[in-house]
Amino acid sequence: MKAVIMAGGKGTRIASMVGDVPKPMIRICGKPILQWEIECLARNKITDITIVIGHLGHFIREYFADGAAFGVKIDYYEETEPLGTAGALYRIPGLDEDFLLLNGDTIFDIDFSRFIAFHRSRGATEGGMHCGVAQGATSCATGPALASLMTHPNSHPYDSALIETEILPPQEEGGIPCDSHRVVRWLNKEDDRLWCHNRVNAGIQIVSPALLAQAAALLPPEKRGGKLDLDRDILKPAVASGGIYAYDSSEYVKDMGTPDRFHQVEADIRGGLVGARNLGCPQKAFFLDRDGTINRSSGFLTDINDMELLPGAAEAVRRINESGYLAIVVTNQPQIARGELDFAGLSQIHDKMETLLGREGAFLDAVYFCPHHPDAGFPGERTAYKRACSCRKPEPGMLLQAAADFHIDVSSSFMIGDSWRDEESGRRAGCKKSVRLSEGRSLLDAVTELLNA
């Protein structure tokens, strides 16, 4: 697959650090940002690269030349006028097949084979893959993909564009809803929103030429052939067509937009966090119970107004995020089986939890839930969910499913919860340690102790 790297921007927010080179040529840990990107592409055998250059672009051309020294083949498209984040795509020759589109100011370490296979499984070409997870369900729908966006949670969803995907009804009696990963709503920062799933566009996408053709037909005449914004002019208007998909990944992706982010990425590279998050490598996780661990427990939670974080919970999750471990919730939700809460209500409660965590700079990599309950006799119960299962804690099913989805080494991971069911579930899954919170001991206490051990 061909890669196109947009490297023509001025980087005005970070120009105070190094204003005499283009932003993608800023050195981090001894190498230009763009070199980190190209080396990752080469490791993934993506070697046909076009770099879009503009402001001070001669620095890029002189450093990388034809790419042979870096194991790739590089062509250049030089903007003679600013074309935004998408205008050049209509002028680059040879974009007649699906291509990978990247920003030149981003540090990442990604297993692109998974991303490409996801895109192809959506009807682009033949292929199939691990499809990520949302609310504990793997993807199960296919369709023609105009574009696939790499998405992830981040520590500042309140000032980021958020992506919502289609949740399909259970595919079988007693099953759980399935995330099709088809994007159905794109919320910009200025759009009205209250409680939202923390899913952010990472700025890495696979684009079909059919998307560009469709977008061109919808553009107002004054914009055709000129400066275009990829998100607002191309991707967001295409959501209604049903051909935009979100590929959820826990891998490391961070842009160099500000000096603070630059220094954070530099520390993450030196600490080994960037490479370790590649899904080709085994991952480590904190599996977390929800009620009584992250949020206050008031019996079985059925009212979104009762979702309230426990003191220190957001800081605990934030420390997990910073440590390189994944933060994954595994929660029994028998209210579904008992008829006291429906799936839509549960999803809204989880959205509020993620929003509250995000306001304090913390995020969850995934949420898994079990809707089953073995005992009958509740008014309004849903009989299809009244059964024993392998996912209801103390069974380890949710942990093992997360391990399969995220390539997690369970023996290097931890389970934390407030009941014997949580503790036993972690033991049965094979966790390195399974911790039951006692009175007066918080999630923050447990996370701090385990990280410092």
Secondary structure, DSSP 4 states (H G I P E B T S, - for coil): -EEEEEE----TTTTTT-TTS-GGG-EETTEEHHHHHHHHHHHTT--EEEEEE-TTHHHHHHHHTTSGGGTSEEEEEE-SS--BTTGGGGTSTT--S-EEEEETTEEEE--HHHHHHHHHHTTSSS-------BTTB--------SEEEEEE--S-GGGS-EEEEEEEPPSSTT---EEEEEEEEEE-TTS--SS----EEEEEEEE-HHHHHHHHHHS-GGGTTS-B-IIIIIIHHHGGGT-EEEEE--SEEEE--SHHHHHHHHHHHHTTHHHHTSTTSPB-EEEE--BTTTB---SS---GGG--BPTTHHHHHHHHHHHT-EEEEEEE-THHHHTS--HHHHHHHHHHHHHHHHHTT---SEEEEE---S----TT--GGG-S--SSSTTS-HHHHHHHHHHTB-GGG-EEEESSHHHHHHHHHHT-SEEEEPPTT--HHHHHHHHHH-
